[in-house]
Amino acid sequence: MQITQTLLPGVGMRYDMTTARGVPLSVVVHREGQADLCVLDRDDPDDVRLQLALNEDEVDALAELLGAARIAEGLLDVTRAIPGLETARLAIEPGSPFAGHPLGSTRARTLTGCSIVAIVRGDDVVAAPGPDERLEAGDVLVVVGSATGIDQLRVRLQPA
C-alpha cells in the first residue's frame, strides 16, 4: 500500500492513501497535535465526503490503538524543512548482531552520524533511548540522519 506524504507549511503533514476497496483517505496531522481524518470521493479527490476532527488526546488514543509511533510523524516536519536530513525506521531482525545488546554498542552516531531518537517495541515507544537500552529482535529504531548515514546504519544492523 502506498502512502504519500505532503508537507503543509505552517499546518503540518498530509498523508494520502487508497484502501484495498478503492476508498481514498486523507489524514492531516497538525503541528499542534490534532488531526483531520477525511474520506474522499472516489471520482473527485477534492470532494470530502466525511471529515472527522480529532483533538490531541483522540489522536494519541487512535495512534496507540493502531500501533503507530507518533514520534516519527513529529520528526517529518523537521526533516522536510532541513535539506539533507531524513528519518527512517530500521528493524532489528532476528540474527542482527545487536539483538540482545545495548543500543550504544551500535555506535550509530559515531560511525554513521545518525541519531536513534526512539525505539518502537511492540505497542510501546522508548523515546530518547539511552546507550544502555537493550535492543531486542523485532524492535524498530526511529533514526534521523543523512541518507548515506541511514543506508550505512541499515547495513550495520542487518544479520551477518
N, CA, C and O of each residue as an XYZ file, in Angstrom:
640
protein
N       0.842     -1.170      0.000
C       0.000      0.000      0.000
C       0.889      1.237      0.000
O       1.847      1.324      0.769
N       0.576      2.160     -0.840
C       1.371      3.383     -0.943
C       0.693      4.507     -0.172
O      -0.506      4.746     -0.316
N       1.485      5.192      0.647
C       1.013      6.364      1.372
C       1.893      7.529      0.952
O       3.114      7.484      1.102
N       1.269      8.562      0.428
C       2.043      9.743      0.051
C       1.969     10.765      1.180
O       0.951     10.897      1.860
N       3.065     11.478      1.359
C       3.162     12.490      2.407
C       3.398     13.839      1.746
O       4.200     13.964      0.820
N       2.692     14.836      2.232
C       2.849     16.183      1.703
C       2.996     17.149      2.869
O       2.141     17.199      3.753
N       4.077     17.912      2.868
C       4.271     18.932      3.889
C       3.312     20.086      3.625
O       3.235     20.600      2.509
N       2.593     20.481      4.647
C       1.709     21.634      4.569
C       2.326     22.722      5.445
O       2.092     22.748      6.653
N       3.111     23.618      4.848
C       3.839     24.616      5.639
C       2.919     25.377      6.593
O       1.866     25.882      6.203
N       3.342     25.443      7.833
C       2.583     26.136      8.851
C       1.410     25.355      9.405
O       0.794     25.776     10.384
N       1.089     24.215      8.791
C      -0.055     23.405      9.234
C       0.423     22.093      9.831
O       0.132     21.788     10.987
N       1.153     21.321      9.047
C       1.609     20.002      9.481
C       1.895     19.120      8.284
O       2.537     19.548      7.325
N       1.417     17.889      8.342
C       1.695     16.909      7.303
C       0.383     16.266      6.861
O      -0.497     15.990      7.676
N       0.272     16.033      5.544
C      -0.896     15.357      4.993
C      -0.451     13.993      4.473
O       0.564     13.879      3.786
N      -1.226     12.958      4.810
C      -0.970     11.596      4.356
C      -2.172     11.163      3.521
O      -3.315     11.288      3.962
N      -1.916     10.652      2.311
C      -2.985     10.195      1.432
C      -2.765      8.742      1.066
O      -1.639      8.306      0.828
N      -3.860      8.000      1.026
C      -3.804      6.590      0.638
C      -5.158      6.188      0.072
O      -6.149      6.905      0.215
N      -5.177      5.038     -0.567
C      -6.416      4.448     -1.049
C      -6.513      3.058     -0.449
O      -5.563      2.277     -0.515
N      -7.675      2.746      0.143
C      -7.855      1.442      0.773
C      -7.921      0.353     -0.295
O      -8.033      0.637     -1.487
N      -7.849     -0.889      0.155
C      -7.936     -2.027     -0.761
C      -9.274     -2.029     -1.502
O      -9.376     -2.594     -2.591
N     -10.290     -1.407     -0.925
C     -11.608     -1.326     -1.564
C     -11.749     -0.096     -2.459
O     -12.825      0.162     -2.998
N     -10.664      0.661     -2.615
C     -10.687      1.802     -3.518
C     -11.187      3.106     -2.925
O     -11.496      4.043     -3.661
N     -11.269      3.178     -1.606
C     -11.737      4.405     -0.955
C     -10.542      5.300     -0.650
O      -9.651      4.898      0.098
N     -10.504      6.513     -1.217
C      -9.388      7.417     -0.926
C      -9.546      8.050      0.465
O     -10.614      8.549      0.818
N      -8.464      8.017      1.239
C      -8.432      8.586      2.581
C      -7.326      9.619      2.664
O      -6.305      9.521      1.983
N      -7.549     10.606      3.507
C      -6.542     11.627      3.758
C      -6.517     11.905      5.252
O      -7.564     11.998      5.893
N      -5.313     12.037      5.806
C      -5.140     12.390      7.211
C      -4.225     13.606      7.249
O      -3.120     13.580      6.708
N      -4.690     14.663      7.888
C      -3.863     15.850      8.093
C      -3.505     15.889      9.573
O      -4.375     16.037     10.432
N      -2.205     15.755      9.861
C      -1.716     15.824     11.234
C      -1.165     17.233     11.437
O      -0.175     17.628     10.821
N      -1.831     17.975     12.314
C      -1.443     19.363     12.567
C      -0.242     19.427     13.497
O      -0.039     18.529     14.314
N       0.546     20.475     13.378
C       1.740     20.656     14.206
C       1.389     20.695     15.685
O       2.202     20.297     16.520
N       0.202     21.164     16.022
C      -0.208     21.284     17.417
C      -0.689     19.963     18.001
O      -0.927     19.878     19.206
N      -0.840     18.919     17.166
C      -1.199     17.602     17.674
C      -2.550     17.084     17.244
O      -2.779     15.875     17.293
N      -3.456     17.950     16.825
C      -4.756     17.457     16.385
C      -4.645     16.925     14.959
O      -3.627     17.120     14.294
N      -5.705     16.249     14.491
C      -5.685     15.678     13.142
C      -7.084     15.706     12.547
O      -8.083     15.753     13.266
N      -7.136     15.677     11.224
C      -8.391     15.561     10.487
C      -8.316     14.290      9.658
O      -7.387     14.103      8.873
N      -9.309     13.409      9.840
C      -9.420     12.199      9.035
C     -10.501     12.458      7.997
O     -11.617     12.844      8.345
N     -10.178     12.248      6.722
C     -11.122     12.565      5.655
C     -11.313     11.375      4.727
O     -10.349     10.731      4.312
N     -12.573     11.093      4.407
C     -12.919     10.131      3.370
C     -13.260     10.969      2.146
O     -14.126     11.843      2.194
N     -12.567     10.690      1.050
C     -12.717     11.492     -0.166
C     -13.592     10.775     -1.185
O     -13.759      9.557     -1.124
N     -14.142     11.528     -2.112
C     -14.942     10.966     -3.189
C     -14.029     10.202     -4.152
O     -12.942     10.674     -4.486
N     -14.469      9.034     -4.592
C     -13.645      8.212     -5.495
C     -13.384      8.904     -6.831
O     -12.301      8.768     -7.401
N     -14.363      9.637     -7.326
C     -14.225     10.277     -8.634
C     -13.606     11.667     -8.560
O     -13.023     12.146     -9.533
N     -13.732     12.312     -7.405
C     -13.205     13.669     -7.242
C     -12.515     13.769     -5.881
O     -13.170     14.068     -4.883
N     -11.193     13.523     -5.826
C     -10.490     13.517     -4.544
C     -10.464     14.870     -3.835
O     -10.027     14.952     -2.687
N     -10.924     15.929     -4.498
C     -11.036     17.230     -3.836
C     -12.357     17.361     -3.075
O     -12.551     18.310     -2.317
N     -13.265     16.396     -3.284
C     -14.578     16.411     -2.630
C     -14.513     15.537     -1.374
O     -14.410     14.314     -1.463
N     -14.576     16.180     -0.207
C     -14.520     15.462      1.071
C     -15.924     14.965      1.404
O     -16.846     15.765      1.564
N     -16.087     13.636      1.511
C     -17.380     13.029      1.821
C     -17.644     12.991      3.320
O     -18.786     13.132      3.757
N     -16.582     12.800      4.111
C     -16.707     12.731      5.572
C     -15.421     13.258      6.184
O     -14.326     12.880      5.766
N     -15.553     14.126      7.167
C     -14.373     14.660      7.855
C     -14.579     14.520      9.355
O     -15.611     14.917      9.896
N     -13.571     13.945     10.020
C     -13.576     13.816     11.471
C     -12.417     14.625     12.023
O     -11.259     14.370     11.693
N     -12.728     15.597     12.861
C     -11.690     16.396     13.513
C     -11.394     15.755     14.865
O     -12.293     15.580     15.687
N     -10.121     15.403     15.090
C      -9.710     14.757     16.338
C      -8.807     15.687     17.129
O      -7.912     16.320     16.569
N      -9.050     15.770     18.449
C      -8.145     16.560     19.284
C      -6.901     15.731     19.598
O      -6.823     14.561     19.222
N      -5.944     16.324     20.276
C      -4.662     15.660     20.523
C      -4.828     14.357     21.301
O      -4.163     13.369     20.989
N      -5.702     14.336     22.311
C      -5.926     13.111     23.087
C      -6.525     12.012     22.222
O      -6.153     10.846     22.350
N      -7.447     12.379     21.344
C      -8.057     11.398     20.451
C      -7.038     10.860     19.452
O      -7.037      9.670     19.138
N      -6.172     11.742     18.955
C      -5.114     11.314     18.032
C      -4.187     10.327     18.736
O      -3.841      9.289     18.171
N      -3.784     10.647     19.969
C      -2.906      9.755     20.724
C      -3.563      8.400     20.956
O      -2.921      7.362     20.798
N      -4.847      8.405     21.331
C      -5.557      7.151     21.586
C      -5.660      6.316     20.314
O      -5.444      5.104     20.345
N      -5.988      6.961     19.200
C      -6.098      6.244     17.932
C      -4.740      5.724     17.476
O      -4.635      4.599     16.987
N      -3.702      6.539     17.633
C      -2.352      6.110     17.250
C      -1.920      4.916     18.093
O      -1.325      3.973     17.572
N      -2.212      4.948     19.387
C      -1.859      3.821     20.251
C      -2.639      2.580     19.848
O      -2.087      1.480     19.808
N      -3.917      2.754     19.552
C      -4.755      1.641     19.131
C      -4.215      0.994     17.859
O      -4.217     -0.230     17.730
N      -3.759      1.810     16.932
C      -3.250      1.308     15.656
C      -1.774      0.945     15.704
O      -1.230      0.426     14.729
N      -1.115      1.216     16.840
C       0.292      0.863     16.987
C       1.234      1.810     16.275
O       2.366      1.432     15.976
N       0.806      3.019     15.996
C       1.662      3.970     15.283
C       2.620      4.645     16.242
O       2.316      4.823     17.422
N       3.772      5.017     15.730
C       4.760      5.764     16.517
C       4.676      7.223     16.104
O       5.191      7.600     15.052
N       4.034      8.045     16.920
C       3.829      9.453     16.574
C       5.119     10.245     16.602
O       5.193     11.327     16.019
N       6.135      9.726     17.267
C       7.411     10.433     17.306
C       7.936     10.639     15.889
O       8.398     11.726     15.541
N       7.860      9.589     15.078
C       8.356      9.696     13.707
C       7.564     10.732     12.922
O       8.135     11.455     12.106
N       6.250     10.816     13.158
C       5.441     11.808     12.457
C       5.895     13.217     12.802
O       5.983     14.082     11.930
N       6.181     13.441     14.075
C       6.620     14.761     14.501
C       7.938     15.159     13.880
O       8.188     16.342     13.647
N       8.780     14.185     13.613
C      10.078     14.471     13.015
C       9.973     14.843     11.539
O      10.873     15.484     10.996
N       8.891     14.450     10.892
C       8.764     14.717      9.463
C       8.791     16.209      9.156
O       9.398     16.623      8.169
N       8.140     17.023      9.989
C       8.183     18.469      9.764
C       9.619     18.968      9.767
O      10.011     19.769      8.919
N      10.391     18.490     10.720
C      11.780     18.927     10.855
C      12.601     18.474      9.662
O      13.318     19.277      9.064
N      12.507     17.197      9.307
C      13.363     16.665      8.251
C      12.998     17.210      6.879
O      13.876     17.356      6.028
N      11.737     17.511      6.644
C      11.353     18.070      5.344
C      11.823     19.518      5.216
O      12.059     20.008      4.112
N      11.957     20.190      6.347
C      12.362     21.598      6.321
C      13.870     21.768      6.238
O      14.341     22.860      5.919
N      14.639     20.722      6.515
C      16.097     20.814      6.511
C      16.647     19.907      5.412
O      16.614     18.684      5.554
N      17.150     20.480      4.327
C      17.699     19.669      3.244
C      18.825     18.766      3.752
O      19.689     19.199      4.514
N      18.800     17.511      3.319
C      19.849     16.568      3.685
C      19.569     15.795      4.954
O      20.330     14.890      5.298
N      18.491     16.125      5.667
C      18.141     15.414      6.895
C      16.916     14.561      6.621
O      15.914     15.044      6.092
N      17.004     13.283      6.987
C      15.917     12.348      6.727
C      15.630     11.532      7.970
O      16.442     11.476      8.893
N      14.457     10.893      7.986
C      14.128      9.941      9.044
C      13.893      8.586      8.403
O      13.551      8.488      7.224
N      14.082      7.549      9.193
C      13.823      6.195      8.713
C      13.455      5.328      9.905
O      13.756      5.654     11.053
N      12.806      4.230      9.609
C      12.515      3.210     10.611
C      13.291      1.966     10.198
O      13.065      1.403      9.127
N      14.201      1.551     11.057
C      15.061      0.406     10.761
C      14.789     -0.698     11.773
O      14.834     -0.468     12.981
N      14.508     -1.892     11.275
C      14.163     -3.020     12.141
C      15.407     -3.756     12.630
O      16.396     -3.893     11.910
N      15.327     -4.221     13.870
C      16.325     -5.149     14.407
C      15.770     -6.542     14.138
O      14.863     -7.008     14.828
N      16.323     -7.192     13.136
C      15.822     -8.501     12.729
C      16.448     -9.595     13.579
O      17.532     -9.411     14.133
N      15.757    -10.750     13.687
C      16.391    -11.875     14.380
C      17.732    -12.177     13.709
O      17.815    -12.221     12.482
N      18.749    -12.379     14.486
C      20.077    -12.628     13.939
C      20.915    -11.378     13.777
O      22.093    -11.466     13.429
N      20.329    -10.208     14.023
C      21.119     -8.976     13.970
C      22.210     -9.064     15.025
O      21.961     -9.554     16.126
N      23.416     -8.598     14.710
C      24.495     -8.658     15.698
C      24.217     -7.791     16.930
O      24.943     -7.885     17.920
N      23.181     -6.953     16.885
C      22.894     -6.061     18.009
C      21.684     -6.492     18.828
O      21.407     -5.896     19.869
N      20.950     -7.522     18.377
C      19.830     -8.037     19.170
C      20.390     -8.591     20.476
O      21.317     -9.402     20.472
N      19.818     -8.144     21.592
C      20.284     -8.580     22.903
C      21.421     -7.750     23.464
O      21.928     -8.039     24.548
N      21.824     -6.724     22.739
C      22.938     -5.871     23.167
C      22.443     -4.442     23.388
O      21.388     -4.067     22.876
N      23.195     -3.642     24.144
C      22.781     -2.258     24.377
C      22.869     -1.409     23.106
O      23.699     -1.650     22.230
N      22.000     -0.424     23.037
C      21.960      0.491     21.897
C      23.329      1.100     21.615
O      23.715      1.241     20.455
N      24.059      1.459     22.654
C      25.370      2.084     22.483
C      26.353      1.224     21.712
O      27.290      1.743     21.105
N      26.147     -0.102     21.732
C      27.071     -0.987     21.018
C      26.965     -0.827     19.503
O      27.862     -1.256     18.777
N      25.884     -0.217     19.015
C      25.763      0.008     17.567
C      26.730      1.081     17.083
O      27.111      1.105     15.913
N      27.129      1.980     18.007
C      27.986      3.124     17.679
C      27.420      3.894     16.481
O      28.163      4.407     15.645
N      26.086      3.962     16.421
C      25.388      4.578     15.288
C      25.846      6.007     15.031
O      26.185      6.352     13.900
N      25.860      6.830     16.052
C      26.212      8.238     15.850
C      27.670      8.380     15.446
O      27.996      9.166     14.557
N      28.550      7.621     16.095
C      29.983      7.721     15.822
C      30.329      7.254     14.413
O      31.107      7.904     13.715
N      29.749      6.125     13.994
C      30.134      5.527     12.717
C      29.309      6.001     11.521
O      29.788      5.966     10.387
N      28.067      6.446     11.765
C      27.204      6.813     10.637
C      26.686      8.246     10.705
O      26.148      8.758      9.724
N      26.845      8.893     11.851
C      26.312     10.240     12.027
C      24.820     10.270     12.294
O      24.229     11.348     12.354
N      24.191      9.100     12.458
C      22.748      9.018     12.693
C      22.434      9.021     14.182
O      23.193      8.490     14.993
N      21.314      9.621     14.523
C      20.811      9.588     15.895
C      19.597      8.678     15.954
O      18.715      8.752     15.098
N      19.552      7.827     16.956
C      18.393      6.969     17.188
C      17.542      7.687     18.223
O      17.910      7.772     19.395
N      16.402      8.202     17.779
C      15.590      9.064     18.634
C      14.467      8.322     19.349
O      13.865      8.857     20.280
N      14.181      7.096     18.923
C      13.151      6.300     19.587
C      13.301      4.847     19.182
O      13.884      4.523     18.147
N      12.761      3.983     20.022
C      12.670      2.561     19.707
C      11.202      2.176     19.838
O      10.593      2.381     20.888
N      10.631      1.616     18.763
C       9.266      1.111     18.808
C       9.378     -0.377     19.117
O       9.976     -1.145     18.364
N       8.786     -0.761     20.248
C       8.867     -2.146     20.719
C       7.446     -2.631     20.941
O       6.840     -2.375     21.982
N       6.923     -3.339     19.942
C       5.528     -3.776     20.036
C       4.620     -2.561     20.064
O       4.644     -1.736     19.150
N       3.812     -2.454     21.125
C       2.904     -1.319     21.269
C       3.520     -0.167     22.042
O       2.879      0.867     22.230
N       4.753     -0.333     22.489
C       5.406      0.688     23.306
C       6.436      1.466     22.500
O       6.973      0.980     21.505
N       6.695      2.680     22.954
C       7.730      3.513     22.353
C       8.680      3.950     23.455
O       8.259      4.490     24.478
N       9.972      3.711     23.234
C      11.007      4.214     24.136
C      11.543      5.478     23.477
O      12.308      5.414     22.515
N      11.133      6.630     24.009
C      11.570      7.906     23.442
C      12.937      8.271     23.997
O      13.210      8.058     25.178
N      13.792      8.821     23.148
C      15.140      9.257     23.541
C      15.862      8.168     24.330
O      16.265      8.392     25.472
N      16.029      6.985     23.722
C      16.660      5.882     24.456
C      18.125      6.175     24.768
O      18.836      6.792     23.975
N      18.551      5.725     25.927
C      19.945      5.888     26.325
C      20.806      4.777     25.759
O      20.279      3.796     25.234
N      22.122      4.911     25.855
C      23.030      3.913     25.285
C      22.934      2.550     25.964
O      23.363      1.549     25.391
N      22.379      2.495     27.174
C      22.257      1.220     27.880
C      20.966      0.479     27.560
O      20.774     -0.647     28.018
N      20.074      1.094     26.777
C      18.808      0.438     26.417
C      19.114     -0.799     25.578
O      19.761     -0.709     24.534
N      18.639     -1.962     26.048
C      18.913     -3.231     25.363
C      17.995     -3.378     24.150
O      16.780     -3.215     24.259
N      18.583     -3.687     22.996
C      17.823     -3.906     21.770
C      17.320     -5.336     21.719
O      17.988     -6.261     22.182
N      16.128     -5.509     21.147
C      15.531     -6.832     21.009
C      15.163     -7.064     19.547
O      14.843     -6.123     18.821
N      15.212     -8.330     19.123
C      14.733     -8.656     17.781
C      13.277     -8.206     17.689
O      12.485     -8.457     18.597
N      12.936     -7.550     16.606
C      11.590     -7.024     16.425
C      11.478     -5.545     16.739
O      10.503     -4.904     16.348
N      12.467     -4.987     17.445
C      12.469     -3.546     17.702
C      12.572     -2.801     16.373
O      13.173     -3.293     15.418
N      11.981     -1.620     16.327
C      12.123     -0.737     15.170
C      12.743      0.556     15.679
O      12.198      1.216     16.564
N      13.890      0.907     15.108
C      14.596      2.118     15.511
C      14.122      3.285     14.654
O      14.061      3.178     13.429
N      13.788      4.393     15.298
C      13.448      5.621     14.579
C      14.735      6.429     14.518
O      15.278      6.839     15.543
N      15.214      6.650     13.293
C      16.551      7.185     13.057
C      16.467      8.516     12.313
O      15.629      8.690     11.428
N      17.338      9.447     12.676
C      17.462     10.725     11.975
C      18.905     10.866     11.523
O      19.829     10.658     12.310
N      19.105     11.221     10.245
C      20.455     11.415      9.733
C      20.429     11.685      8.244
O      19.372     11.926      7.660
N      21.592     11.641      7.643
C      21.681     11.810      6.190
C      21.263     10.505      5.521
O      21.256      9.453      6.159
N      20.918     10.570      4.245
C      20.541      9.364      3.502
C      21.684      8.359      3.510
O      21.456      7.160      3.674
N      22.907      8.837      3.335
C      24.080      7.955      3.342
C      24.253      7.306      4.703
O      24.482      6.100      4.795
N      24.146      8.099      5.760
C      24.288      7.563      7.109
C      23.226      6.528      7.426
O      23.520      5.503      8.040
N      21.994      6.786      7.013
C      20.906      5.830      7.247
C      21.176      4.539      6.497
O      20.959      3.456      7.041
N      21.647      4.630      5.254
C      21.992      3.420      4.493
C      23.105      2.642      5.189
O      23.050      1.414      5.259
N      24.112      3.342      5.703
C      25.213      2.678      6.414
C      24.704      1.979      7.669
O      25.109      0.856      7.967
N      23.823      2.639      8.398
C      23.284      2.034      9.619
C      22.406      0.839      9.287
O      22.435     -0.165      9.999
N      21.625      0.930      8.216
C      20.772     -0.187      7.796
C      21.629     -1.432      7.550
O      21.279     -2.526      7.993
N      22.739     -1.266      6.851
C      23.648     -2.384      6.574
C      24.254     -2.904      7.872
O      24.358     -4.115      8.071
N      24.650     -2.001      8.747
C      25.286     -2.375     10.016
C      24.355     -3.211     10.896
O      24.817     -4.103     11.608
N      23.055     -2.933     10.855
C      22.095     -3.626     11.714
C      21.674     -4.988     11.180
O      21.110     -5.793     11.922
N      21.938     -5.258      9.911
C      21.472     -6.499      9.288
C      22.169     -7.719      9.873
O      23.320     -7.644     10.303
N      21.450     -8.860      9.883
C      22.093    -10.108     10.317
C      23.305    -10.420      9.446
O      23.342    -10.092      8.260
N      24.285    -11.054     10.058
C      25.538    -11.371      9.343
C      25.316    -12.342      8.212
O      26.264    -12.707      7.517
